[in-house]
Structures are given as C-alpha cells and as structure tokens.
Amino acid sequence: SSAASDVYKRQKYIFKDTTGEMIVEIDFELFAGRTVTPQNKVRLSGKVDKDFMESPKVDVKVLEIL
C-alpha cells in the first residue's frame, strides 16, 4: 500500500480521563463502522511507542466501546 493511503487509514486522537491525556493512533478499520464520541467509555489495548524527545503514544490494536 502507498504511504498516502497509510496516513489516511491511521489517525491520531487524544483520549482524556481523570488521570490525564494520551495521544493514540487508531487504524480506521478498528472502528468497524462504529462512532466514538466524548460521551463513550472505551477500552483501548495496544503498544506504547516512545520516541526520543516526544511524548509517548499508543499504537491501538483493539478498540472496545464499553
């Protein structure tokens, strides 16, 4: 697949809760047609990526709406 289509398929989001906020990357396919709003509680599972001089972010592998 091309780099342009990869960028379209993977988006960055900011998720917040009472403990703080975190940047997450979620592949378009993980939404499976579902809409997530700030009112939804979700469980995200994935891998933490920490690059030098950048804030940690999570590469999400599973998105559950609770």
Predicted model as a PDB file, atoms N, CA, C, CB and O in Angstrom, pLDDT in the B-factor column:
MODEL        1                                                                  
ATOM      1  N   SER A   1       0.836  -1.185   0.000  1.00 44.00           N  
ATOM      2  CA  SER A   1       0.000   0.000   0.000  1.00 44.00           C  
ATOM      3  C   SER A   1       0.878   1.244   0.000  1.00 44.00           C  
ATOM      4  CB  SER A   1      -0.949   0.000   1.212  1.00 44.00           C  
ATOM      5  O   SER A   1       2.029   1.195   0.433  1.00 44.00           O  
ATOM      6  N   SER A   2       0.355   2.324  -0.469  1.00 46.00           N  
ATOM      7  CA  SER A   2       1.136   3.557  -0.570  1.00 46.00           C  
ATOM      8  C   SER A   2       1.169   4.286   0.767  1.00 46.00           C  
ATOM      9  CB  SER A   2       0.557   4.472  -1.658  1.00 46.00           C  
ATOM     10  O   SER A   2       0.321   4.067   1.632  1.00 46.00           O  
ATOM     11  N   ALA A   3       2.158   5.152   0.922  1.00 49.00           N  
ATOM     12  CA  ALA A   3       2.277   5.933   2.159  1.00 49.00           C  
ATOM     13  C   ALA A   3       1.058   6.827   2.353  1.00 49.00           C  
ATOM     14  CB  ALA A   3       3.559   6.786   2.141  1.00 49.00           C  
ATOM     15  O   ALA A   3       0.595   7.012   3.478  1.00 49.00           O  
ATOM     16  N   ALA A   4       0.539   7.381   1.263  1.00 49.00           N  
ATOM     17  CA  ALA A   4      -0.631   8.262   1.375  1.00 49.00           C  
ATOM     18  C   ALA A   4      -1.832   7.508   1.926  1.00 49.00           C  
ATOM     19  CB  ALA A   4      -0.977   8.874   0.010  1.00 49.00           C  
ATOM     20  O   ALA A   4      -2.556   8.036   2.771  1.00 49.00           O  
ATOM     21  N   SER A   5      -2.056   6.288   1.464  1.00 51.00           N  
ATOM     22  CA  SER A   5      -3.205   5.530   1.969  1.00 51.00           C  
ATOM     23  C   SER A   5      -2.980   5.105   3.417  1.00 51.00           C  
ATOM     24  CB  SER A   5      -3.465   4.293   1.089  1.00 51.00           C  
ATOM     25  O   SER A   5      -3.940   4.998   4.180  1.00 51.00           O  
ATOM     26  N   ASP A   6      -1.719   4.859   3.810  1.00 53.00           N  
ATOM     27  CA  ASP A   6      -1.428   4.514   5.197  1.00 53.00           C  
ATOM     28  C   ASP A   6      -1.748   5.679   6.125  1.00 53.00           C  
ATOM     29  CB  ASP A   6       0.038   4.104   5.350  1.00 53.00           C  
ATOM     30  O   ASP A   6      -2.276   5.475   7.218  1.00 53.00           O  
ATOM     31  N   VAL A   7      -1.435   6.888   5.702  1.00 52.00           N  
ATOM     32  CA  VAL A   7      -1.741   8.070   6.507  1.00 52.00           C  
ATOM     33  C   VAL A   7      -3.246   8.221   6.671  1.00 52.00           C  
ATOM     34  CB  VAL A   7      -1.144   9.337   5.866  1.00 52.00           C  
ATOM     35  O   VAL A   7      -3.726   8.573   7.748  1.00 52.00           O  
ATOM     36  N   TYR A   8      -3.985   7.957   5.608  1.00 57.00           N  
ATOM     37  CA  TYR A   8      -5.450   8.071   5.663  1.00 57.00           C  
ATOM     38  C   TYR A   8      -6.037   7.020   6.603  1.00 57.00           C  
ATOM     39  CB  TYR A   8      -6.059   7.920   4.250  1.00 57.00           C  
ATOM     40  O   TYR A   8      -7.012   7.295   7.302  1.00 57.00           O  
ATOM     41  N   LYS A   9      -5.464   5.838   6.627  1.00 72.00           N  
ATOM     42  CA  LYS A   9      -6.011   4.735   7.423  1.00 72.00           C  
ATOM     43  C   LYS A   9      -5.683   4.861   8.905  1.00 72.00           C  
ATOM     44  CB  LYS A   9      -5.487   3.415   6.904  1.00 72.00           C  
ATOM     45  O   LYS A   9      -6.378   4.276   9.736  1.00 72.00           O  
ATOM     46  N   ARG A  10      -4.642   5.611   9.255  1.00 74.00           N  
ATOM     47  CA  ARG A  10      -4.202   5.717  10.644  1.00 74.00           C  
ATOM     48  C   ARG A  10      -4.308   7.167  11.080  1.00 74.00           C  
ATOM     49  CB  ARG A  10      -2.748   5.191  10.819  1.00 74.00           C  
ATOM     50  O   ARG A  10      -3.684   8.052  10.493  1.00 74.00           O  
ATOM     51  N   GLN A  11      -5.101   7.402  12.112  1.00 87.00           N  
ATOM     52  CA  GLN A  11      -5.314   8.764  12.594  1.00 87.00           C  
ATOM     53  C   GLN A  11      -4.880   8.856  14.048  1.00 87.00           C  
ATOM     54  CB  GLN A  11      -6.797   9.185  12.437  1.00 87.00           C  
ATOM     55  O   GLN A  11      -4.932   7.874  14.790  1.00 87.00           O  
ATOM     56  N   LYS A  12      -4.454  10.046  14.444  1.00 89.00           N  
ATOM     57  CA  LYS A  12      -4.088  10.300  15.840  1.00 89.00           C  
ATOM     58  C   LYS A  12      -5.265  10.962  16.550  1.00 89.00           C  
ATOM     59  CB  LYS A  12      -2.809  11.196  15.934  1.00 89.00           C  
ATOM     60  O   LYS A  12      -5.943  11.828  15.997  1.00 89.00           O  
ATOM     61  N   TYR A  13      -5.484  10.535  17.777  1.00 90.00           N  
ATOM     62  CA  TYR A  13      -6.557  11.070  18.613  1.00 90.00           C  
ATOM     63  C   TYR A  13      -5.986  11.353  19.997  1.00 90.00           C  
ATOM     64  CB  TYR A  13      -7.769  10.077  18.695  1.00 90.00           C  
ATOM     65  O   TYR A  13      -4.959  10.793  20.380  1.00 90.00           O  
ATOM     66  N   ILE A  14      -6.651  12.219  20.737  1.00 90.00           N  
ATOM     67  CA  ILE A  14      -6.291  12.469  22.132  1.00 90.00           C  
ATOM     68  C   ILE A  14      -7.422  11.927  22.998  1.00 90.00           C  
ATOM     69  CB  ILE A  14      -6.042  14.005  22.407  1.00 90.00           C  
ATOM     70  O   ILE A  14      -8.573  12.346  22.873  1.00 90.00           O  
ATOM     71  N   PHE A  15      -7.080  10.995  23.870  1.00 86.00           N  
ATOM     72  CA  PHE A  15      -8.050  10.452  24.812  1.00 86.00           C  
ATOM     73  C   PHE A  15      -7.716  10.999  26.194  1.00 86.00           C  
ATOM     74  CB  PHE A  15      -8.043   8.883  24.804  1.00 86.00           C  
ATOM     75  O   PHE A  15      -6.551  11.029  26.592  1.00 86.00           O  
ATOM     76  N   LYS A  16      -8.751  11.436  26.931  1.00 84.00           N  
ATOM     77  CA  LYS A  16      -8.579  12.016  28.257  1.00 84.00           C  
ATOM     78  C   LYS A  16      -9.449  11.282  29.267  1.00 84.00           C  
ATOM     79  CB  LYS A  16      -8.918  13.516  28.243  1.00 84.00           C  
ATOM     80  O   LYS A  16     -10.539  10.807  28.949  1.00 84.00           O  
ATOM     81  N   ASP A  17      -8.942  11.201  30.488  1.00 83.00           N  
ATOM     82  CA  ASP A  17      -9.761  10.761  31.615  1.00 83.00           C  
ATOM     83  C   ASP A  17      -9.268  11.497  32.853  1.00 83.00           C  
ATOM     84  CB  ASP A  17      -9.691   9.199  31.812  1.00 83.00           C  
ATOM     85  O   ASP A  17      -8.514  12.463  32.740  1.00 83.00           O  
ATOM     86  N   THR A  18      -9.685  11.055  34.022  1.00 89.00           N  
ATOM     87  CA  THR A  18      -9.328  11.769  35.247  1.00 89.00           C  
ATOM     88  C   THR A  18      -7.832  11.704  35.544  1.00 89.00           C  
ATOM     89  CB  THR A  18     -10.103  11.203  36.417  1.00 89.00           C  
ATOM     90  O   THR A  18      -7.332  12.500  36.339  1.00 89.00           O  
ATOM     91  N   THR A  19      -7.108  10.771  34.921  1.00 90.00           N  
ATOM     92  CA  THR A  19      -5.675  10.627  35.186  1.00 90.00           C  
ATOM     93  C   THR A  19      -4.815  11.457  34.243  1.00 90.00           C  
ATOM     94  CB  THR A  19      -5.276   9.177  35.081  1.00 90.00           C  
ATOM     95  O   THR A  19      -3.617  11.615  34.478  1.00 90.00           O  
ATOM     96  N   GLY A  20      -5.413  11.992  33.173  1.00 88.00           N  
ATOM     97  CA  GLY A  20      -4.636  12.783  32.222  1.00 88.00           C  
ATOM     98  C   GLY A  20      -5.085  12.520  30.796  1.00 88.00           C  
ATOM     99  O   GLY A  20      -6.216  12.102  30.547  1.00 88.00           O  
ATOM    100  N   GLU A  21      -4.174  12.772  29.866  1.00 88.00           N  
ATOM    101  CA  GLU A  21      -4.498  12.551  28.462  1.00 88.00           C  
ATOM    102  C   GLU A  21      -3.345  11.858  27.766  1.00 88.00           C  
ATOM    103  CB  GLU A  21      -4.828  13.874  27.762  1.00 88.00           C  
ATOM    104  O   GLU A  21      -2.198  11.940  28.204  1.00 88.00           O  
ATOM    105  N   MET A  22      -3.660  11.174  26.677  1.00 86.00           N  
ATOM    106  CA  MET A  22      -2.656  10.439  25.918  1.00 86.00           C  
ATOM    107  C   MET A  22      -2.989  10.493  24.440  1.00 86.00           C  
ATOM    108  CB  MET A  22      -2.563   8.981  26.396  1.00 86.00           C  
ATOM    109  O   MET A  22      -4.156  10.441  24.052  1.00 86.00           O  
ATOM    110  N   ILE A  23      -1.956  10.597  23.623  1.00 88.00           N  
ATOM    111  CA  ILE A  23      -2.121  10.540  22.174  1.00 88.00           C  
ATOM    112  C   ILE A  23      -2.153   9.067  21.765  1.00 88.00           C  
ATOM    113  CB  ILE A  23      -0.969  11.317  21.432  1.00 88.00           C  
ATOM    114  O   ILE A  23      -1.307   8.275  22.180  1.00 88.00           O  
ATOM    115  N   VAL A  24      -3.137   8.721  20.949  1.00 91.00           N  
ATOM    116  CA  VAL A  24      -3.244   7.349  20.452  1.00 91.00           C  
ATOM    117  C   VAL A  24      -3.371   7.374  18.935  1.00 91.00           C  
ATOM    118  CB  VAL A  24      -4.456   6.613  21.094  1.00 91.00           C  
ATOM    119  O   VAL A  24      -3.928   8.309  18.358  1.00 91.00           O  
ATOM    120  N   GLU A  25      -2.846   6.332  18.300  1.00 92.00           N  
ATOM    121  CA  GLU A  25      -3.008   6.143  16.864  1.00 92.00           C  
ATOM    122  C   GLU A  25      -3.934   4.954  16.661  1.00 92.00           C  
ATOM    123  CB  GLU A  25      -1.626   5.924  16.148  1.00 92.00           C  
ATOM    124  O   GLU A  25      -3.690   3.862  17.175  1.00 92.00           O  
ATOM    125  N   ILE A  26      -5.002   5.184  15.902  1.00 93.00           N  
ATOM    126  CA  ILE A  26      -6.005   4.134  15.685  1.00 93.00           C  
ATOM    127  C   ILE A  26      -6.209   3.945  14.192  1.00 93.00           C  
ATOM    128  CB  ILE A  26      -7.354   4.487  16.381  1.00 93.00           C  
ATOM    129  O   ILE A  26      -6.496   4.898  13.469  1.00 93.00           O  
ATOM    130  N   ASP A  27      -6.057   2.704  13.735  1.00 91.00           N  
ATOM    131  CA  ASP A  27      -6.349   2.385  12.336  1.00 91.00           C  
ATOM    132  C   ASP A  27      -7.842   2.509  12.102  1.00 91.00           C  
ATOM    133  CB  ASP A  27      -5.852   0.959  11.966  1.00 91.00           C  
ATOM    134  O   ASP A  27      -8.651   2.121  12.944  1.00 91.00           O  
ATOM    135  N   PHE A  28      -8.193   3.051  10.958  1.00 89.00           N  
ATOM    136  CA  PHE A  28      -9.593   3.259  10.570  1.00 89.00           C  
ATOM    137  C   PHE A  28     -10.411   1.976  10.728  1.00 89.00           C  
ATOM    138  CB  PHE A  28      -9.674   3.757   9.120  1.00 89.00           C  
ATOM    139  O   PHE A  28     -11.561   2.020  11.167  1.00 89.00           O  
ATOM    140  N   GLU A  29      -9.820   0.835  10.370  1.00 91.00           N  
ATOM    141  CA  GLU A  29     -10.554  -0.442  10.404  1.00 91.00           C  
ATOM    142  C   GLU A  29     -10.996  -0.833  11.813  1.00 91.00           C  
ATOM    143  CB  GLU A  29      -9.691  -1.551   9.823  1.00 91.00           C  
ATOM    144  O   GLU A  29     -11.986  -1.549  11.968  1.00 91.00           O  
ATOM    145  N   LEU A  30     -10.277  -0.372  12.848  1.00 92.00           N  
ATOM    146  CA  LEU A  30     -10.623  -0.752  14.220  1.00 92.00           C  
ATOM    147  C   LEU A  30     -11.965  -0.193  14.664  1.00 92.00           C  
ATOM    148  CB  LEU A  30      -9.548  -0.286  15.169  1.00 92.00           C  
ATOM    149  O   LEU A  30     -12.598  -0.736  15.569  1.00 92.00           O  
ATOM    150  N   PHE A  31     -12.406   0.903  14.025  1.00 91.00           N  
ATOM    151  CA  PHE A  31     -13.715   1.457  14.376  1.00 91.00           C  
ATOM    152  C   PHE A  31     -14.842   0.558  13.879  1.00 91.00           C  
ATOM    153  CB  PHE A  31     -13.873   2.868  13.795  1.00 91.00           C  
ATOM    154  O   PHE A  31     -15.933   0.580  14.447  1.00 91.00           O  
ATOM    155  N   ALA A  32     -14.608  -0.220  12.846  1.00 91.00           N  
ATOM    156  CA  ALA A  32     -15.586  -1.183  12.307  1.00 91.00           C  
ATOM    157  C   ALA A  32     -16.963  -0.547  12.117  1.00 91.00           C  
ATOM    158  CB  ALA A  32     -15.703  -2.399  13.238  1.00 91.00           C  
ATOM    159  O   ALA A  32     -17.989  -1.156  12.418  1.00 91.00           O  
ATOM    160  N   GLY A  33     -16.967   0.693  11.611  1.00 91.00           N  
ATOM    161  CA  GLY A  33     -18.238   1.361  11.343  1.00 91.00           C  
ATOM    162  C   GLY A  33     -18.875   2.014  12.558  1.00 91.00           C  
ATOM    163  O   GLY A  33     -19.926   2.644  12.444  1.00 91.00           O  
ATOM    164  N   ARG A  34     -18.243   1.871  13.730  1.00 92.00           N  
ATOM    165  CA  ARG A  34     -18.799   2.455  14.957  1.00 92.00           C  
ATOM    166  C   ARG A  34     -18.325   3.896  15.107  1.00 92.00           C  
ATOM    167  CB  ARG A  34     -18.392   1.619  16.201  1.00 92.00           C  
ATOM    168  O   ARG A  34     -17.240   4.260  14.654  1.00 92.00           O  
ATOM    169  N   THR A  35     -19.156   4.704  15.751  1.00 91.00           N  
ATOM    170  CA  THR A  35     -18.799   6.086  16.058  1.00 91.00           C  
ATOM    171  C   THR A  35     -18.475   6.190  17.538  1.00 91.00           C  
ATOM    172  CB  THR A  35     -19.945   7.064  15.672  1.00 91.00           C  
ATOM    173  O   THR A  35     -19.230   5.709  18.383  1.00 91.00           O  
ATOM    174  N   VAL A  36     -17.355   6.818  17.846  1.00 90.00           N  
ATOM    175  CA  VAL A  36     -16.966   7.047  19.235  1.00 90.00           C  
ATOM    176  C   VAL A  36     -17.036   8.544  19.490  1.00 90.00           C  
ATOM    177  CB  VAL A  36     -15.529   6.483  19.536  1.00 90.00           C  
ATOM    178  O   VAL A  36     -16.465   9.339  18.744  1.00 90.00           O  
ATOM    179  N   THR A  37     -17.749   8.923  20.561  1.00 89.00           N  
ATOM    180  CA  THR A  37     -17.891  10.331  20.932  1.00 89.00           C  
ATOM    181  C   THR A  37     -17.259  10.544  22.311  1.00 89.00           C  
ATOM    182  CB  THR A  37     -19.399  10.766  20.934  1.00 89.00           C  
ATOM    183  O   THR A  37     -16.933   9.572  22.993  1.00 89.00           O  
ATOM    184  N   PRO A  38     -17.083  11.789  22.725  1.00 87.00           N  
ATOM    185  CA  PRO A  38     -16.546  12.034  24.074  1.00 87.00           C  
ATOM    186  C   PRO A  38     -17.411  11.435  25.186  1.00 87.00           C  
ATOM    187  CB  PRO A  38     -16.403  13.525  24.303  1.00 87.00           C  
ATOM    188  O   PRO A  38     -16.921  11.242  26.299  1.00 87.00           O  
ATOM    189  N   GLN A  39     -18.669  11.140  24.915  1.00 90.00           N  
ATOM    190  CA  GLN A  39     -19.539  10.551  25.935  1.00 90.00           C  
ATOM    191  C   GLN A  39     -19.334   9.038  26.079  1.00 90.00           C  
ATOM    192  CB  GLN A  39     -20.994  10.840  25.599  1.00 90.00           C  
ATOM    193  O   GLN A  39     -19.763   8.458  27.077  1.00 90.00           O  
ATOM    194  N   ASN A  40     -18.696   8.397  25.114  1.00 90.00           N  
ATOM    195  CA  ASN A  40     -18.460   6.957  25.178  1.00 90.00           C  
ATOM    196  C   ASN A  40     -17.302   6.642  26.114  1.00 90.00           C  
ATOM    197  CB  ASN A  40     -18.178   6.394  23.778  1.00 90.00           C  
ATOM    198  O   ASN A  40     -16.303   7.360  26.158  1.00 90.00           O  
ATOM    199  N   LYS A  41     -17.459   5.545  26.866  1.00 90.00           N  
ATOM    200  CA  LYS A  41     -16.326   4.979  27.589  1.00 90.00           C  
ATOM    201  C   LYS A  41     -15.764   3.883  26.700  1.00 90.00           C  
ATOM    202  CB  LYS A  41     -16.742   4.427  29.019  1.00 90.00           C  
ATOM    203  O   LYS A  41     -16.508   3.067  26.155  1.00 90.00           O  
ATOM    204  N   VAL A  42     -14.437   3.871  26.557  1.00 91.00           N  
ATOM    205  CA  VAL A  42     -13.797   2.872  25.703  1.00 91.00           C  
ATOM    206  C   VAL A  42     -12.648   2.210  26.442  1.00 91.00           C  
ATOM    207  CB  VAL A  42     -13.294   3.511  24.397  1.00 91.00           C  
ATOM    208  O   VAL A  42     -12.110   2.752  27.407  1.00 91.00           O  
ATOM    209  N   ARG A  43     -12.285   1.028  25.969  1.00 93.00           N  
ATOM    210  CA  ARG A  43     -11.080   0.342  26.434  1.00 93.00           C  
ATOM    211  C   ARG A  43     -10.183   0.203  25.214  1.00 93.00           C  
ATOM    212  CB  ARG A  43     -11.406  -1.071  27.096  1.00 93.00           C  
ATOM    213  O   ARG A  43     -10.584  -0.352  24.191  1.00 93.00           O  
ATOM    214  N   LEU A  44      -8.969   0.713  25.339  1.00 92.00           N  
ATOM    215  CA  LEU A  44      -8.000   0.630  24.258  1.00 92.00           C  
ATOM    216  C   LEU A  44      -6.882  -0.301  24.675  1.00 92.00           C  
ATOM    217  CB  LEU A  44      -7.448   2.025  23.889  1.00 92.00           C  
ATOM    218  O   LEU A  44      -6.379  -0.209  25.794  1.00 92.00           O  
ATOM    219  N   SER A  45      -6.490  -1.196  23.783  1.00 95.00           N  
ATOM    220  CA  SER A  45      -5.355  -2.080  24.032  1.00 95.00           C  
ATOM    221  C   SER A  45      -4.372  -1.889  22.892  1.00 95.00           C  
ATOM    222  CB  SER A  45      -5.802  -3.582  24.157  1.00 95.00           C  
ATOM    223  O   SER A  45      -4.767  -1.794  21.730  1.00 95.00           O  
ATOM    224  N   GLY A  46      -3.098  -1.834  23.224  1.00 95.00           N  
ATOM    225  CA  GLY A  46      -2.103  -1.643  22.179  1.00 95.00           C  
ATOM    226  C   GLY A  46      -0.704  -1.588  22.735  1.00 95.00           C  
ATOM    227  O   GLY A  46      -0.431  -2.069  23.834  1.00 95.00           O  
ATOM    228  N   LYS A  47       0.184  -0.987  21.951  1.00 93.00           N  
ATOM    229  CA  LYS A  47       1.598  -0.911  22.280  1.00 93.00           C  
ATOM    230  C   LYS A  47       1.992   0.550  22.479  1.00 93.00           C  
ATOM    231  CB  LYS A  47       2.460  -1.570  21.171  1.00 93.00           C  
ATOM    232  O   LYS A  47       1.634   1.410  21.674  1.00 93.00           O  
ATOM    233  N   VAL A  48       2.729   0.827  23.551  1.00 90.00           N  
ATOM    234  CA  VAL A  48       3.202   2.184  23.806  1.00 90.00           C  
ATOM    235  C   VAL A  48       4.463   2.423  22.980  1.00 90.00           C  
ATOM    236  CB  VAL A  48       3.478   2.410  25.330  1.00 90.00           C  
ATOM    237  O   VAL A  48       5.414   1.645  23.039  1.00 90.00           O  
ATOM    238  N   ASP A  49       4.456   3.509  22.210  1.00 86.00           N  
ATOM    239  CA  ASP A  49       5.625   3.934  21.438  1.00 86.00           C  
ATOM    240  C   ASP A  49       6.193   5.176  22.092  1.00 86.00           C  
ATOM    241  CB  ASP A  49       5.263   4.204  19.939  1.00 86.00           C  
ATOM    242  O   ASP A  49       5.469   6.146  22.317  1.00 86.00           O  
ATOM    243  N   LYS A  50       7.475   5.157  22.399  1.00 83.00           N  
ATOM    244  CA  LYS A  50       8.132   6.323  22.997  1.00 83.00           C  
ATOM    245  C   LYS A  50       9.357   6.636  22.165  1.00 83.00           C  
ATOM    246  CB  LYS A  50       8.517   6.070  24.498  1.00 83.00           C  
ATOM    247  O   LYS A  50      10.362   5.928  22.228  1.00 83.00           O  
ATOM    248  N   ASP A  51       9.269   7.708  21.380  1.00 81.00           N  
ATOM    249  CA  ASP A  51      10.402   8.161  20.592  1.00 81.00           C  
ATOM    250  C   ASP A  51      11.156   9.226  21.375  1.00 81.00           C  
ATOM    251  CB  ASP A  51       9.942   8.705  19.217  1.00 81.00           C  
ATOM    252  O   ASP A  51      10.571   9.933  22.196  1.00 81.00           O  
ATOM    253  N   PHE A  52      12.438   9.338  21.123  1.00 84.00           N  
ATOM    254  CA  PHE A  52      13.282  10.326  21.793  1.00 84.00           C  
ATOM    255  C   PHE A  52      12.710  11.727  21.606  1.00 84.00           C  
ATOM    256  CB  PHE A  52      14.725  10.262  21.255  1.00 84.00           C  
ATOM    257  O   PHE A  52      12.385  12.122  20.486  1.00 84.00           O  
ATOM    258  N   MET A  53      12.587  12.471  22.688  1.00 83.00           N  
ATOM    259  CA  MET A  53      12.115  13.857  22.671  1.00 83.00           C  
ATOM    260  C   MET A  53      10.645  14.011  22.274  1.00 83.00           C  
ATOM    261  CB  MET A  53      12.960  14.655  21.731  1.00 83.00           C  
ATOM    262  O   MET A  53      10.220  15.112  21.927  1.00 83.00           O  
ATOM    263  N   GLU A  54       9.873  12.947  22.319  1.00 79.00           N  
ATOM    264  CA  GLU A  54       8.444  13.027  22.015  1.00 79.00           C  
ATOM    265  C   GLU A  54       7.658  12.431  23.172  1.00 79.00           C  
ATOM    266  CB  GLU A  54       8.108  12.292  20.685  1.00 79.00           C  
ATOM    267  O   GLU A  54       8.161  11.597  23.924  1.00 79.00           O  
ATOM    268  N   SER A  55       6.410  12.878  23.298  1.00 80.00           N  
ATOM    269  CA  SER A  55       5.528  12.283  24.292  1.00 80.00           C  
ATOM    270  C   SER A  55       5.188  10.859  23.879  1.00 80.00           C  
ATOM    271  CB  SER A  55       4.241  13.125  24.466  1.00 80.00           C  
ATOM    272  O   SER A  55       5.121  10.561  22.686  1.00 80.00           O  
ATOM    273  N   PRO A  56       4.972   9.970  24.858  1.00 83.00           N  
ATOM    274  CA  PRO A  56       4.580   8.602  24.489  1.00 83.00           C  
ATOM    275  C   PRO A  56       3.225   8.594  23.802  1.00 83.00           C  
ATOM    276  CB  PRO A  56       4.543   7.693  25.728  1.00 83.00           C  
ATOM    277  O   PRO A  56       2.375   9.438  24.087  1.00 83.00           O  
ATOM    278  N   LYS A  57       3.023   7.647  22.902  1.00 87.00           N  
ATOM    279  CA  LYS A  57       1.733   7.467  22.251  1.00 87.00           C  
ATOM    280  C   LYS A  57       1.455   5.971  22.202  1.00 87.00           C  
ATOM    281  CB  LYS A  57       1.713   8.105  20.813  1.00 87.00           C  
ATOM    282  O   LYS A  57       2.365   5.150  22.322  1.00 87.00           O  
ATOM    283  N   VAL A  58       0.182   5.631  22.024  1.00 90.00           N  
ATOM    284  CA  VAL A  58      -0.228   4.237  21.986  1.00 90.00           C  
ATOM    285  C   VAL A  58      -0.655   3.881  20.570  1.00 90.00           C  
ATOM    286  CB  VAL A  58      -1.371   3.965  22.992  1.00 90.00           C  
ATOM    287  O   VAL A  58      -1.484   4.565  19.970  1.00 90.00           O  
ATOM    288  N   ASP A  59      -0.082   2.805  20.043  1.00 92.00           N  
ATOM    289  CA  ASP A  59      -0.493   2.243  18.764  1.00 92.00           C  
ATOM    290  C   ASP A  59      -1.593   1.229  19.101  1.00 92.00           C  
ATOM    291  CB  ASP A  59       0.734   1.571  17.971  1.00 92.00           C  
ATOM    292  O   ASP A  59      -1.306   0.113  19.534  1.00 92.00           O  
ATOM    293  N   VAL A  60      -2.854   1.632  18.899  1.00 94.00           N  
ATOM    294  CA  VAL A  60      -4.005   0.845  19.340  1.00 94.00           C  
ATOM    295  C   VAL A  60      -4.223  -0.365  18.428  1.00 94.00           C  
ATOM    296  CB  VAL A  60      -5.270   1.719  19.372  1.00 94.00           C  
ATOM    297  O   VAL A  60      -4.238  -0.248  17.203  1.00 94.00           O  
ATOM    298  N   LYS A  61      -4.390  -1.528  19.058  1.00 95.00           N  
ATOM    299  CA  LYS A  61      -4.667  -2.775  18.329  1.00 95.00           C  
ATOM    300  C   LYS A  61      -6.110  -3.236  18.512  1.00 95.00           C  
ATOM    301  CB  LYS A  61      -3.715  -3.876  18.790  1.00 95.00           C  
ATOM    302  O   LYS A  61      -6.666  -3.911  17.645  1.00 95.00           O  
ATOM    303  N   VAL A  62      -6.730  -2.862  19.669  1.00 95.00           N  
ATOM    304  CA  VAL A  62      -8.108  -3.261  19.961  1.00 95.00           C  
ATOM    305  C   VAL A  62      -8.840  -2.055  20.533  1.00 95.00           C  
ATOM    306  CB  VAL A  62      -8.156  -4.475  20.956  1.00 95.00           C  
ATOM    307  O   VAL A  62      -8.345  -1.392  21.445  1.00 95.00           O  
ATOM    308  N   LEU A  63     -10.028  -1.776  19.989  1.00 95.00           N  
ATOM    309  CA  LEU A  63     -10.880  -0.690  20.478  1.00 95.00           C  
ATOM    310  C   LEU A  63     -12.211  -1.294  20.886  1.00 95.00           C  
ATOM    311  CB  LEU A  63     -11.074   0.431  19.393  1.00 95.00           C  
ATOM    312  O   LEU A  63     -12.934  -1.835  20.049  1.00 95.00           O  
ATOM    313  N   GLU A  64     -12.541  -1.204  22.178  1.00 95.00           N  
ATOM    314  CA  GLU A  64     -13.828  -1.698  22.688  1.00 95.00           C  
ATOM    315  C   GLU A  64     -14.636  -0.518  23.200  1.00 95.00           C  
ATOM    316  CB  GLU A  64     -13.622  -2.761  23.820  1.00 95.00           C  
ATOM    317  O   GLU A  64     -14.115   0.330  23.926  1.00 95.00           O  
ATOM    318  N   ILE A  65     -15.904  -0.461  22.825  1.00 94.00           N  
ATOM    319  CA  ILE A  65     -16.814   0.522  23.401  1.00 94.00           C  
ATOM    320  C   ILE A  65     -17.515  -0.158  24.564  1.00 94.00           C  
ATOM    321  CB  ILE A  65     -17.847   1.067  22.336  1.00 94.00           C  
ATOM    322  O   ILE A  65     -18.154  -1.195  24.382  1.00 94.00           O  
ATOM    323  N   LEU A  66     -17.403   0.411  25.753  1.00 94.00           N  
ATOM    324  CA  LEU A  66     -17.945  -0.218  26.966  1.00 94.00           C  
ATOM    325  C   LEU A  66     -19.392   0.179  27.203  1.00 94.00           C  
ATOM    326  CB  LEU A  66     -17.103   0.157  28.182  1.00 94.00           C  
ATOM    327  O   LEU A  66     -20.000  -0.261  28.179  1.00 94.00           O  
TER     328      LEU A  66                                                      
ENDMDL                                                                          
END                                                                             
